[in-house]
Amino acid sequence: GCIQIGFGQQLQDDGANHFVAWIHGKHACPGQAVLRRLVDGACDYTFWVGNIPWVFNGCRGGDPQSISSQGRPTTACTDAKKGTKIHCGDQHDIVQHGVC
């Protein structure tokens, strides 16, 4: 089947919000991939979810427009679930931005 990647933001131990990503439909946390700080953007940066390397594309100062992975078709991202809070136990909540 087609893997969908959820993405959002989460406060990390450095005191900054970072982009995080996970397999949409599975538990987002713990185990989410922690990407760069929100201010640094999520794009053009390889991260691993489900033992697969992914790259977000087309951020233009905001959320990614698409996601790609070697040997897979590029998939558009949407703002589905935008603003949804995901509780992470003893970690900070994740605020979802969308799904790719």
Backbone as ProteinMPNN parsed JSONL, in Angstrom:
{"seq_chain_A": "GCIQIGFGQQLQDDGANHFVAWIHGKHACPGQAVLRRLVDGACDYTFWVGNIPWVFNGCRGGDPQSISSQGRPTTACTDAKKGTKIHCGDQHDIVQHGVC", "coords_chain_A": {"N_chain_A": [[0.804, -1.206, 0.0], [0.173, 2.363, -0.116], [2.304, 4.531, 1.528], [1.595, 7.089, 3.76], [2.806, 10.202, 4.934], [2.69, 11.937, 7.884], [3.064, 15.283, 9.089], [4.341, 17.86, 11.261], [4.754, 20.109, 14.028], [6.869, 20.242, 16.934], [7.853, 20.988, 20.223], [11.187, 20.842, 21.238], [14.012, 19.581, 23.224], [15.891, 21.581, 22.997], [14.536, 23.883, 23.3], [13.309, 24.948, 21.115], [10.814, 24.901, 18.503], [10.54, 22.156, 16.362], [10.269, 20.72, 13.071], [8.495, 17.678, 12.734], [8.01, 14.26, 11.708], [6.066, 11.401, 10.7], [4.647, 8.09, 10.201], [1.596, 8.397, 8.773], [-1.456, 7.614, 10.312], [-0.404, 5.738, 11.971], [0.963, 5.517, 15.339], [2.064, 8.7, 16.179], [3.979, 9.465, 17.987], [5.86, 8.087, 20.752], [8.879, 7.99, 18.67], [8.8, 9.443, 16.384], [10.277, 11.124, 13.559], [12.619, 13.643, 14.071], [13.09, 16.706, 12.676], [14.669, 19.609, 11.236], [14.795, 22.848, 12.939], [11.777, 24.773, 13.106], [12.081, 27.371, 12.069], [14.115, 26.972, 10.28], [13.088, 25.508, 8.252], [11.582, 22.692, 6.485], [12.356, 21.566, 4.135], [14.364, 20.035, 1.454], [16.042, 18.269, 2.809], [17.133, 15.313, 4.105], [15.311, 12.832, 5.773], [14.392, 10.089, 7.933], [11.738, 7.838, 7.91], [9.969, 4.995, 8.79], [12.08, 3.354, 7.966], [12.766, 4.377, 5.501], [14.245, 6.772, 3.357], [13.226, 10.135, 3.119], [12.332, 13.219, 1.458], [11.208, 16.486, 1.858], [9.691, 18.88, -0.338], [9.569, 22.124, -1.973], [9.031, 24.244, -0.07], [9.082, 27.11, 0.267], [9.267, 28.985, 2.421], [7.303, 28.066, 4.101], [5.07, 25.394, 4.828], [5.792, 22.127, 3.39], [5.218, 21.455, -0.118], [5.263, 19.051, -1.413], [6.383, 15.587, -1.22], [9.147, 13.393, -1.558], [10.786, 10.298, -2.403], [13.443, 8.062, -2.996], [12.938, 6.211, -5.926], [10.202, 6.253, -5.691], [7.036, 7.678, -6.6], [6.678, 11.263, -6.623], [4.741, 12.851, -4.153], [1.936, 14.881, -3.488], [1.502, 17.255, -0.817], [-0.966, 17.962, 1.661], [-3.035, 20.163, 3.678], [-4.466, 18.604, 5.409], [-5.847, 17.651, 8.508], [-4.709, 19.807, 9.768], [-3.596, 21.666, 12.535], [-4.422, 19.823, 14.401], [-3.963, 18.463, 17.62], [-1.608, 16.253, 18.936], [-1.163, 14.067, 21.491], [1.69, 13.297, 23.391], [2.469, 11.873, 25.655], [5.043, 12.012, 27.968], [6.49, 13.736, 26.419], [6.436, 16.915, 24.66], [3.334, 18.051, 23.169], [2.512, 17.241, 19.768], [1.775, 19.412, 17.11], [-0.126, 19.03, 14.379], [0.576, 19.712, 10.939], [-0.013, 18.793, 8.401], [-0.493, 16.29, 5.789], [1.202, 14.019, 3.651]], "CA_chain_A": [[0.0, 0.0, 0.0], [0.831, 3.662, -0.179], [2.622, 5.107, 2.836], [1.411, 8.532, 3.896], [3.632, 10.788, 5.981], [2.162, 13.092, 8.6], [4.113, 16.191, 9.559], [3.886, 18.922, 12.142], [5.798, 20.737, 14.826], [6.939, 19.801, 18.325], [8.896, 21.619, 21.02], [12.252, 19.896, 21.58], [14.806, 19.907, 24.411], [16.678, 22.806, 22.787], [13.652, 25.017, 23.524], [12.774, 25.415, 19.831], [9.918, 24.016, 17.769], [11.137, 21.482, 15.211], [9.4, 19.881, 12.257], [8.541, 16.242, 13.001], [7.296, 13.486, 10.691], [5.742, 10.044, 11.136], [3.744, 7.397, 9.274], [0.219, 8.813, 9.038], [-2.305, 6.474, 10.637], [0.242, 5.014, 13.071], [1.279, 6.424, 16.439], [3.02, 9.735, 15.773], [5.042, 9.588, 18.973], [7.261, 8.38, 20.432], [9.411, 7.358, 17.475], [8.734, 10.358, 15.246], [11.532, 11.714, 13.082], [12.761, 15.06, 14.412], [13.802, 17.397, 11.607], [15.265, 20.884, 11.633], [13.937, 23.813, 13.611], [10.725, 25.354, 12.273], [12.596, 28.559, 11.373], [15.064, 26.54, 9.247], [12.335, 24.876, 7.178], [11.579, 21.228, 6.437], [12.65, 21.079, 2.79], [15.718, 19.773, 0.948], [16.708, 17.709, 3.977], [16.737, 13.9, 4.146], [14.958, 12.275, 7.084], [14.008, 8.679, 7.823], [10.513, 7.355, 8.541], [9.689, 3.647, 8.306], [13.305, 2.863, 7.319], [12.82, 4.92, 4.139], [14.649, 8.181, 3.337], [12.258, 11.039, 2.502], [12.708, 14.633, 1.338], [10.132, 17.435, 1.574], [10.012, 19.809, -1.427], [8.713, 23.275, -2.278], [8.535, 24.898, 1.151], [8.854, 28.544, 0.062], [9.072, 29.679, 3.687], [6.207, 27.509, 4.885], [4.983, 23.943, 4.819], [6.16, 21.533, 2.101], [4.183, 21.231, -1.137], [5.304, 17.651, -1.833], [7.379, 14.734, -0.584], [9.68, 12.413, -2.504], [11.688, 9.276, -1.898], [14.073, 7.37, -4.115], [12.189, 5.113, -6.518], [8.763, 6.398, -5.469], [6.532, 8.913, -7.206], [6.516, 12.424, -5.751], [3.365, 12.935, -3.673], [1.56, 16.209, -2.992], [1.129, 17.399, 0.586], [-2.165, 18.755, 1.907], [-3.122, 20.612, 5.069], [-5.391, 17.74, 6.139], [-5.568, 17.511, 9.944], [-3.955, 20.98, 10.243], [-3.981, 22.163, 13.851], [-4.729, 18.718, 15.315], [-2.96, 18.235, 18.663], [-1.345, 14.841, 19.207], [-0.542, 14.001, 22.814], [2.877, 12.441, 23.328], [2.905, 11.444, 26.981], [5.957, 12.918, 28.671], [7.043, 14.708, 25.472], [5.486, 17.97, 24.302], [2.366, 17.696, 22.132], [2.763, 17.573, 18.365], [0.698, 20.097, 16.391], [-0.014, 18.57, 12.999], [0.443, 20.704, 9.868], [-0.584, 18.204, 7.198], [-0.253, 14.904, 5.389], [1.682, 13.853, 2.277]], "C_chain_A": [[0.84, 1.26, 0.0], [1.075, 4.179, 1.238], [2.353, 6.601, 2.788], [2.233, 9.02, 5.078], [2.896, 11.98, 6.581], [3.315, 13.985, 9.018], [3.506, 17.304, 10.396], [5.057, 19.516, 12.888], [5.709, 20.246, 16.26], [8.104, 20.515, 19.001], [9.905, 20.561, 21.449], [13.068, 20.41, 22.769], [15.654, 21.16, 24.246], [15.818, 24.063, 22.947], [13.035, 25.576, 22.256], [11.77, 24.403, 19.281], [10.647, 23.465, 16.549], [10.023, 20.857, 14.389], [9.585, 18.427, 12.69], [7.705, 15.541, 11.934], [7.109, 12.061, 11.187], [4.876, 9.397, 10.068], [2.313, 7.734, 9.669], [-0.646, 7.575, 9.261], [-1.705, 5.572, 11.689], [0.49, 6.022, 14.19], [2.34, 7.419, 15.988], [4.222, 9.763, 16.713], [4.817, 8.567, 20.079], [7.679, 7.686, 19.138], [9.353, 8.231, 16.243], [10.136, 10.802, 14.834], [11.535, 13.19, 13.454], [13.643, 15.711, 13.356], [14.399, 18.697, 12.145], [14.262, 21.76, 12.374], [12.954, 24.411, 12.606], [11.258, 26.522, 11.447], [13.557, 28.189, 10.248], [14.375, 25.818, 8.097], [12.523, 23.365, 7.139], [12.131, 20.685, 5.127], [14.127, 20.828, 2.526], [16.606, 19.199, 2.042], [16.22, 16.268, 4.076], [16.449, 13.471, 5.576], [14.398, 10.873, 6.868], [12.715, 8.421, 8.588], [10.222, 5.986, 7.947], [10.845, 3.037, 7.543], [13.432, 3.298, 5.862], [13.298, 6.368, 4.226], [13.656, 9.03, 2.534], [12.853, 12.437, 2.404], [11.436, 15.435, 1.057], [10.602, 18.438, 0.527], [9.077, 21.016, -1.409], [8.204, 24.041, -1.079], [8.22, 26.377, 0.968], [8.504, 29.245, 1.367], [7.942, 29.149, 4.54], [6.245, 25.999, 4.883], [5.338, 23.396, 3.438], [4.95, 21.354, 1.185], [4.12, 19.764, -1.557], [6.396, 16.919, -1.07], [7.876, 13.747, -1.629], [10.608, 11.452, -1.782], [12.204, 8.514, -3.101], [13.189, 6.233, -4.619], [10.695, 5.167, -6.285], [8.291, 7.663, -6.165], [6.448, 10.036, -6.17], [5.036, 12.583, -5.419], [3.092, 14.336, -3.138], [1.245, 16.15, -1.502], [-0.129, 18.26, 0.684], [-2.149, 19.222, 3.358], [-4.206, 19.849, 5.834], [-4.926, 17.622, 7.586], [-4.819, 18.711, 10.516], [-4.5, 21.45, 11.59], [-4.351, 21.086, 14.85], [-3.605, 18.563, 16.329], [-2.845, 16.744, 18.918], [-0.588, 14.771, 20.524], [0.552, 12.942, 22.82], [3.379, 12.052, 24.715], [3.825, 12.456, 27.624], [6.742, 13.825, 27.728], [6.011, 15.824, 25.28], [4.533, 17.455, 23.225], [2.928, 18.025, 20.749], [1.542, 18.334, 17.853], [0.858, 19.748, 14.917], [-0.203, 19.728, 12.027], [-0.226, 20.101, 8.641], [-0.177, 16.767, 6.987], [0.243, 14.903, 3.948], [1.448, 12.409, 1.843]], "O_chain_A": [[2.065, 1.212, 0.104], [0.15, 4.252, 2.047], [2.824, 7.297, 1.889], [2.342, 8.338, 6.097], [2.525, 12.915, 5.871], [4.419, 13.503, 9.274], [2.331, 17.644, 10.261], [6.203, 19.441, 12.444], [4.638, 19.884, 16.747], [9.192, 20.633, 18.437], [9.527, 19.507, 21.962], [12.85, 21.519, 23.258], [16.092, 21.746, 25.237], [16.304, 25.177, 22.754], [12.312, 26.572, 22.306], [11.861, 23.207, 19.557], [11.287, 24.206, 15.803], [8.969, 20.505, 14.919], [10.702, 17.998, 12.977], [6.812, 16.14, 11.334], [7.896, 11.569, 11.996], [4.422, 10.065, 9.139], [1.87, 7.4, 10.768], [-0.579, 6.611, 8.498], [-2.403, 4.727, 12.25], [0.261, 7.22, 14.024], [3.389, 7.028, 15.475], [5.343, 10.047, 16.291], [3.668, 8.203, 20.33], [6.923, 6.89, 18.58], [9.8, 7.825, 15.17], [11.055, 10.848, 15.652], [10.569, 13.905, 13.186], [14.794, 15.32, 13.164], [14.605, 18.855, 13.348], [13.067, 21.468, 12.434], [13.254, 24.537, 11.419], [10.93, 26.654, 10.268], [13.795, 28.998, 9.351], [15.003, 25.544, 7.074], [13.489, 22.829, 7.683], [12.355, 19.48, 5.004], [15.008, 21.312, 3.237], [17.766, 19.584, 2.188], [15.013, 16.029, 4.125], [17.247, 13.718, 6.481], [13.984, 10.518, 5.764], [12.609, 8.745, 9.771], [10.226, 5.829, 6.726], [10.638, 2.291, 6.586], [14.13, 2.653, 5.079], [12.817, 7.123, 5.072], [13.296, 8.682, 1.409], [13.755, 12.798, 3.159], [10.68, 15.113, 0.14], [11.777, 18.807, 0.502], [7.955, 20.949, -0.907], [7.045, 24.456, -1.068], [7.198, 26.854, 1.461], [7.546, 30.016, 1.417], [7.644, 29.712, 5.593], [7.316, 25.393, 4.931], [5.208, 24.098, 2.435], [3.826, 21.134, 1.638], [3.077, 19.28, -1.998], [7.214, 17.522, -0.377], [7.111, 13.314, -2.491], [11.137, 11.745, -0.71], [11.5, 8.342, -4.096], [12.745, 5.392, -3.837], [9.983, 4.228, -6.641], [9.056, 8.616, -6.308], [6.18, 9.79, -4.994], [4.18, 12.464, -6.295], [3.915, 14.908, -2.423], [0.781, 15.131, -0.992], [-0.328, 19.175, -0.115], [-1.354, 18.742, 4.166], [-4.791, 20.371, 6.783], [-3.729, 17.505, 7.847], [-4.336, 18.642, 11.646], [-5.708, 21.613, 11.761], [-4.574, 21.383, 16.023], [-2.431, 18.534, 15.959], [-3.848, 16.053, 19.093], [0.493, 15.343, 20.661], [0.364, 11.833, 22.319], [4.585, 11.918, 24.924], [3.454, 13.615, 27.811], [7.576, 14.607, 28.184], [4.858, 15.69, 25.689], [4.87, 16.546, 22.466], [3.711, 18.96, 20.585], [0.407, 17.948, 18.129], [1.846, 20.119, 14.283], [-1.029, 20.613, 12.252], [-0.928, 20.802, 7.913], [0.395, 16.117, 7.861], [-0.229, 15.684, 3.122], [1.778, 12.041, 0.716]]}, "name": "protein", "num_of_chains": 1, "seq": "GCIQIGFGQQLQDDGANHFVAWIHGKHACPGQAVLRRLVDGACDYTFWVGNIPWVFNGCRGGDPQSISSQGRPTTACTDAKKGTKIHCGDQHDIVQHGVC"}
